[in-house]
Amino acid sequence: MSDEPWDLAPATSVDDAAAALVEVIAALPGGGEQRDGQVEMAAAVHDAMAGGGTLLCQAGTGVGKSLAYLVPAALAAAAGKRVVIATATLALQDQLVGKDLPLVAGGMAERLGRPVRWEVLKGRNNYLCRHRFGEHAQQQFDQGDGPATAAELARQQQLSEIQQWVPRTRTGDRSELAAAPDARVWSSVSVTSTECIGAERCPEGHRCFAEEARARSARAGIVVTNQHLYCIDLFGDGYLFGPHDAVVFDEAHQLEPVVTQVAGLEITPAGFTRLATEARAVGAAGTAADAVADVSNRLADELGPLRDTRLGAITGDLASLLEVADSRVADLAAELRSAGDDAADLERLRVGRIAAESLTALRAALDPPQGTVILVEGRGRLRLAPLDVGDLLASRLWGRQACVLTSATLGPHFVGRLGVPTADHAYLAVDSPFDYPANALLYCARHLPAPTRDAYRAAAIDELAELVAAVGGRTLALFTSWRALNDTADALAEHLSDIRVLRQGGDLSNAALLDALGDDPATVVCGTMSFWQGVDVAGPALSLLAIDRLPFTRPNEPLAAARREAAGSDAFMTVDVPNAADMLAQGVGRLIRTTVDRGVVAVLDSRLATAGYRSRLLDPLPPMRRTVDQAEAIEFLSSIRNQHA
């Protein structure tokens, strides 16, 4: 990273950046449409990158935000600077590398005067490990004495396909495989960053796919990665990305939960079981491995009654058990450290690194850093998480390089939540170019019982069935709980005999569910929280987006409860309502994806029309027409059905 003032040659001004964007748009297949908001955003990103500042930009759906930051990034890269782009999803990462960056480089080729080099960098476990594959993968799923099961045969077939792929691949990236392999299969041919024994020790280190990817990214002007990996590096030694002049966080509304996860740690019974199993597989003494496995059983018993609980501190029997675990894992680690240089001992070294990571987590749990919340979540997961990510980011991120954060839902309150210096940032909100008043209707079923009433579920199901029938399917229904999803899906399948009702968690993958919605209009897809973000079904296939309840965080969710407590008496308005507004806006954003899309967002929670805080939820939403009249919503849906009959 250069300490000299930015020289964005050959573009030296905001006007030049805007002109470059126009050139890229003109070069799009079929010609592109210039959007004032996109140009405004590109100018603001250019300013932030040129001045080394911080920009938060809320860019509505359809603005074209990826081109708006890629053009300034390409100008910076052509001037010899390094830019890292961190996304929250693999889908966007693949879009940037496979589609958007080639378009930008092609459209700006004459202006730049030199090629722009970009690379994608993923976590180590996304790349095949030649050493693990060569030494261990094949025998892991060899048939035993009896006949192989169907699952074993499928895994053996996948390993065979991987074996044929390895000589052909340049990157070793599993995304190149025609079909995603079973998790067990891939874990047998890859390693995590913790398990990796290092290129210097590994006999395949000189041609390691992961190390080659890092070497290529170090020579690139633009590096595309994911927020999780970037934050691991941010809170680690900075080895992965090295010095860089700017970072762009796309889907930046996800940054807070990503930092919360990366900066925290967790201890689970399954982790001790895995460590014991791996240790036995490389010949560790049975007694040491058995002692660690015993910790797994005892920890499950200890954490079971504490499900969804916040602990003030780790004390009593739980503290004693973690001290026992520390001693037993340390004994196992000492045995594993006796590794030599042959292949078997290298595997012992790999497992020893897993043991060392377990020790780090145990010792942090026994002496948690200040500002840490101690939680028991789910089925026996002990988790430590930072209460406030702002302080962490303030000390590691802001001011060290230019930072651009963008999302369709990035309200001004993110400045405080992420610890952005109040006096040292710019904020920009760019409206969507879509004609929401003409093409979209926001309907709130105000007449329904409150969601807390016993009569609510049956009434909401009847309401949804009427709306779905009016549009003939074409529906994505979003739920805040699995129980509500399954109860509604069962009832809709019974009510709507001529419409296919599919649900998340059934026989189809999430991607296959969305494909099914696109293939057959007489379809309803019911999804829970992972469908509220990142889903993109354009056209009349999705004409009704139904939301059963406002997406407030569960009252007993431990981390949210801790943050409410820290916020004090105004916690509902400063924690719960902003979080719900962000998630609601994400959900609503699934409906209108192109300029010709039409549809209805139906919120089956009367609080959106009656609660005193409703304006805080409505303000971030696109400017759709609003109604509480069911007849108006049904008329609109019927017109869509007739249009596409």
N, C-alpha and C positions, 0 to 999 in steps of 0.2 A: 504493500500500500504506500502510495507516494504521499509525502508531506507537502509537496508543492501545490499551489493553487491549480484548480482543475483547468485543463486545456482541452476542451471538447472539440478539437479540430477533427474534421473540417467545419462542424457546426459550432458556433460560438455564442448563440443566443437562443432565447425562447422562440423567436420567430423561426429560426432554422429548425428547431425541434418540431414545431408545428408543421413546417413545410415538409419535413421528412415523413411525418405521419401521413400527410396527404399523399405523398408518393407511394407509401406502402398500401394505403387504401385503394389507390388507383390501380395497383398491380394485383389486387385480389382477384381470384377466378370469377369471371362474370362481372367484374367491376364492383366496387364497394360504395357505400354511402357515407359521406362525411357527416360526422355528428359533432355539434358544437361542444357538448359535454366531454366527449373524448379528447378533443383538441385542448380544452381547458385543463383536463386532468394531465395530459402529456406535458403541458407547460409547467404545471405545478410540480410534477415529478422531476422534470429537468431542473427546476429551481432548487429543489431539495438536494438532488445529487450534486449539482454544481457547487452549492454552498455548504455541503456536508451537514445539512439540517435534518429535521424529522418532519414528515408529512403524514397525517392521517386523512385518508380520502374515502368517503362513503360514495360508492359509484353504483347507481341503480342498475337493475337487470337490463341488458341491452346496450349499455354505454360502450362496451368493448374495452374493458379495463386492461386486459392482457396486452393488447397492442399499445395502449396508452403508457404503460411502463416499459414495455420491451423496446420501443423506439428510443427513448432516452438511455436505456441500458446499452443498446447497441452503439449509440454515439459515444458513451463512456468507454465501452470496450475498445472501440476503434481508436480512442485517445490513449490506450494503454492502461486503463483502469480495470479493476476486477469488481464484478457485481455478482452477488449471490441472490437467487430467487428461491424463496422457501414457500411451498404450498402445503395445504392441509390434507390433500387427497392425492392418491396416485393417478386418478383420472385426469386431474388438471396438470399434473407433472408430465404425463405422457402427451397431453395436448400441446403443451408449450414446446416440448422437444420435437414431437413428430409433425406438428402442423404450424404453430404460430411463429416460432423462431426461423424456420426456413422461409416463411413468407416475408418476415421482416428483413432478413438478410438479402433476399432476392430483390425486394422492392427498394432497398437502400443501397444496392451494390455500387451504383455510380457515385452517389453522394459520399459513401464511406471511403471508397478508393482502396480498400483493403478488406480481406475476408474477416468476418467476425467468427470467432471460434467459441463454441459452447459445448458443454458436457453435462451429463446427468450423474449425480452421485447419490447412491442409496445406502442404507444400512448394510453392514457386512453380511448379514444373514440372507440378503437378497441375491448374493453371488454364490455360485457353486464353489466349494472348497475342493481343489484338486486332491489334496492329501486325504481328506476324509473319504472322498469318492473312491480313490484308488485303493485305500487300505481296508475300508470297513463297510461300504454300502452294500456290496453284492452279497456278502455272507449274512448281513443283518436279516434279510428276508428269505434266505434259502429255506427250502422245505425241510421240515423235521422228519421224524420217523413216520408220521402219519400223512395222509393226503392233505394237500394245502386247501385252506378255505378259499372262498370266492374273494374275500378281502385281500388275502395274502397273494393270490394270483394277480389281482389288480395292481397291487404294489410292485410285484415283480415285473409286470408289464411296464409300469411307469419308470422303473429303474432302467429297463432295457431301452426305453425311448430316450431317457436322459443320456445313457451311454452313447447312443448314436448321435446325439446332439452336441456333445462336448467337443468333438474334433472340428465341428463346423462353426461354433460360436466364437465371436470376437470378444464378447463382454462377459459371458457366463451369467448374465442376468436372467433370472427365472421368468421374467415377463416375456422373454422371447419364445418360451415353450408354447406350443399350440394349445395345450390345455394345462391348467394349473394343477400341479401334482398334489397328492395327498400330503397333509402337514407332516406326517411321520416320515414319509419318503424324503421330502425336502430337508427335514432336520437331520436326516442321516447323511446328507451330502453337503451340508453347509455348517457354518459355525457362527455364533454370535460374537460380538466384539469381546465379550468376557472370555469366551472359550478359546479365541484365537491365541496360538502360542507365539505368534510373531514371525515375520518373514525371515528374520535372521536364523531362527531355529528350525523353521519348517523346511523339509527337503524340497517342497514345491514352491517355496517363497519367491524364487526368481521368476516364476510365471503365474503368480497369484492373480486371479481375476479382480479381487477387491483392491489389491495394491495397485494394479494397473489402472483401475478406474480412478483412484485417488491421484495417481501421477498425471493422468490426462486432465483431470479437473484443475490441477495446480497450474497447468499451462493454458487454461481456457480463460477468456475474458468474461464469460457468463457461465455460471454454474447453477444448475437447477437441482434442487433437493427438496426435502420435506421438512416441515417445521420441527418435527420430533428429532430428527438427526441434527439439525442446526442447533437446537437447544441443548442436546447432549454435548455438542462441541463447545457451546457457549459456557456451560457449567463445568466443562472439563479442561483440557489443556490447549484447546484451540488448534490441535494437530490436523483435523480433517480439512478445514477450509483456509487456515492460515490468514494472513492479513488480507483484507479486502476493503474497498472504498465505499461500497454501498450494499445494503441488503433490502430486498423487497419481500414483505410478508403478504402474499395473497391469501384470501380467506382468513384475514387477520382476526376475525371474531373468534377464531379457534385458538389464538395464541395463549390466552390465560389458562385454559384447561391443559394445554400441552406443557406449559411451564410448570404448572402444578404437578403434573405427573412426573416430568423429568427431574425436577428438583426434589421430589420426594423419594420414598422407597417403600417396599412392601415385603412382608415375610409371610409365607403361606405353608401349610402342611405339605402341599404338593411339591414345593421347592425342596424340602428335606427328602421326600420320597425320591425325587428325581436324582438328587445328589447321591443318595445311597445306591440307587440302581446303576448310575453311571460309574460309581466307584467299584462296585462288584464286577461290572463288565470289563474293567481294565485290570482286574486282579487284585484289588485292595483287600486287606484282611477282612474276613467276614464279621468279626466282632466289632471293628470300628464302623463299618457300614451299617451293621444291625443297630448299633447304638444311635446313629443318626436317624435311621428309619423309625426307631422308637420315639424320637422327638416328634416326628410327624404325627403319630397317633395321639400323643399327649397334647400337642398343640391344638389339634382338631377338637379334642374334648374341652380344652380350656377356652377356646374362642367361640365354640358353638352357642353357648347361652348369651354371648355378648353381641350378637348380630346387630348391625346398624346402630352401634353405640360409639359415643365419643368418650375417650378416657382422659381424665385430667393428667394422669401420669401412669407409667407402667410400674405397678407395685405388686406386693403379695406373691401369690402362687405364680402369676404370669411372669413376673420379674425373675423369680427363682428358676422357672422353666427356661427362660431365655439365657440365663447364666449357665445352666446345664447344657443347653444347645451350643453355646459359645465354646465350652470346654470340649464337647464331643466333636464338633466340626473342626476345632483346632487340632485335635488328635488325628483326625482323618487327613487334614491338610498336611500335617507333618509327615505322615506316611507317604502321601502322594508326591511330596516334594523330593523324594529320593529318585526321581526320574533321571534316566540317562539320555543317550542320544539315539537309540534305535526306535523303530516305529512304535512299538508297544509303550515304551516309556514316554514318548511324545504324547500319546493319548492320555497317559496318567498325568502329564503336565497340564493338558487341556482340562481335565476334570479338577485338578488342583486349583485352577483359576476360578472354576465355579465355586469351589469351597471358599476361596479367598473373598469372592464377592459376597457370599453368605455371611462370612465373618464381619465384613464391613457393615452390612445391614444390621446385624445383631448388635454390634457395638454402638451404632448410631441410635438404635431403638432404646438401648439401655441408658444412653446419655443424649437425649434429643437436643438439637440446636434450638436456640431461642426463636420464638415465633412459629413453632411447629405444632400442628394439630395431630393428635394421635387418635386413630379411628379403627374400628372393626367394621368391615364392610362385607356384604355378601356372605358366602359360605365359608367363613373362617379366614378372612384376609386381614392381617394386621397391617395398617398403612400409616405412614407418616407423611404429612403434606404441609407445605408452607401455607400459613394463613393468608398472607398477602404477597402476591408475586411482584408488586410494584417495586418494592425495595430491592429485590433480587435483580430485576431488569435495570433499575437505575444505576446499580454498581457495575453492571457488566455490558450493557448494550447502548443506552442512549448517550450520544455525544462522541462515541468512539469511531463511528462512520456514519454516512448518510443512512437514514432509515425511512423507508416508505411502507406504510401499512394501508391496505385497501381491502374492502369487502362491500357487498351490497348492503350489509347491516353493520355499520361501524359508527354508531352515534358518538357525540362529543363526550359522553360519560366514560368512554374507553380511555381517555386521557388519564383520568384518576385511577382507574382500575389497573392500568398497565404501568403506572408510575412515570409517565412521560413528563418531563419538566414543563411546568405551566408556562413559563416565559420563553421557551425555546422550541416551539413547534408551530406548524401551520395546520389548520383544519379546513378541509374542503368537502362540501356535499354536492355531488353532481347528479341531477335527476335523470331518471330513465327517459329515453326518447319514445317509449311506447305510449299509445293513446289509451291509457287505462280508463278514463271516463266513458269512452265509447265501447270498449271491448271487455270490460270486466265489471262484475257486480259483487260487492261484499254484503252478504246476507247474514244477519245475526238472528237466530231463532229466539227472540226475546220471550215468546210465550211459553217456552219449555220450563219445567221445574228447575230449580237450582241444582247444580251437579251433586250437591251434598244430600239431596232428598232421595228417598227410596224409589220414588216414582220416576226418577230422571232417566235411568237406563232404558226402560221400555219405551218411554216417550221419545227419546233420542233415536232409538232404532226405527220407530215408526216414521219419524221425520226424515231420517236419512233414506229410508226405503222409498218414500214418495219422491224425493229429489232425484235419486238414482233412476227410478222408473221414468221420470220426466225426460231425462237426457239419454236414456237407453244404455246405461253403463257409463263408460268414459270417465271413471271415477277413481281418484286416489283418496282414501280415507285415512287420516292420521290420528293416532291415539297416543295417550300418555302412559298407558299401562298395557301389559300383555293380557290381563284379565278382560279389560274392556274390549280390546281387539278381538279376542277369541269369542266372547259372548256376542258381539255385534256380527262377526263373520258368520257364526252359526245361524243367527236369526235371519240375516240377509239371505243366506243360501236357501232358507226355508220360505221366505217371503217372495223372492224373485226367481222363479223357476226358469225364466228365459234368459237370465243373466248369470254369467260365470263369476263366482266370488272366490278370489284367491287371497291367501294371507301370508305374511312374513312368518318364517319359522316352519312352513310346511315343506312340501316336497321340492319346491323350486328355490333356486338361489335368488338373492335380491335382484341381480341383473336379469335373470330369466323372468321374474315377475314383471319387471318394467317392459321387457320385450313382449310379454303376453298382452300387456295393456296396449301397446302400440299395434299389435297384430290384429286384435279383435276388439272392436268398439264396445261390444256387449260384455264388458268386463269391469269388475270392481277389484281393486287391490287394496288390502288393508295392511297398513304398516305402522310400526311404532317408531321410537325416537330416531333411529338411524335413517329413516325415510324423510325426516323433516329438513334435511340438508343434503345438498349435492345431487338431488334427483332432477333429471332433465328429460321430460317427455314433451316434445314440441308437437304442435298441431292439434287437431280435434280429438286425438286419442285420449287426451286429458282435458276435459271440459268442466268437470266438477271436482273441486278440492274441498273435502270435508274435514273439519277439525272438531273432535268431540269435546275437548275441554281446553281451557287456557293452560299453557304449559308451565305452570308454577312448579318449582322444585318441591319434592316431598318434604313435609315438615320435619320428618325424622331422618332426613339425609344428613349424616354427621358433619361433613365439611361445610355444607350450607348453613347448618345450625350454628357452627362455630363462627362463621362470617356474619351471621345475623347478630350474634351476641356481641361481636366486636363493633358492629355498627350502632348498637344501642337502640334507643326507643324508636328511631326512625328507620329501623332495619327493613320493614316491609316496603317502604317507598324507595329506599336507596339500594337494596339488595334484590328483593324478590321481584318487584315490578320491572326494573330494568332487565333482569335476566329473562323474565317471561316475555317482555316486549321484543327482545332480541330473537328468541326462539320462535315467537309467533311470526315475526317478519320473515325469518328464514322459511318457515312452513308455507306462508302465503306466497312467497317467491317461487314456489314450485309450479304455479299455474301458468302465468303468462311468460313465455320464453322467446317468442318471436313477435314481429309487428302484426302478424295476421291472426294470432291466437285470440280466442274468445272464451270466456268462461265465468263461472261463479265460484267464489269462495264462500262456503257455508260454515259458519261457526255455531255449533250447537250448545254453546255456553252463554246463557243470558247475561252473565256479568259483563260481557263486552259492550252491551247496550245499557246496562243499569248501574254498574259500579262507579263510585266517585272517582276512581283512578283510571277510568276507561280511556280518557284522552291520552294518557301516557302510553297506552297500548296501541291506540289508533294512529298517533302522530307518525311513527316510523313506517307505517304501511304505505304502499303506493296509492295514488289518488284515485281509487276506484269509486264508482257510485256506491252509495250505501243504502240499505233498506232493512226493515224488520218485517216486511210484508212477504209472507210465504208465497202468495199468488204471483207477485212480481218475479220472485226467483224462479218459480216453476215456468212462468211464461218465457223468461230468458233461456232457460235450459231447453225448453221445447223448441224454441226457434233454432237453437244450435243443432238439435237432433234433426229437425226438418231440413236444415241447410245441407246436412251431410247424409241424408237418407239415400 
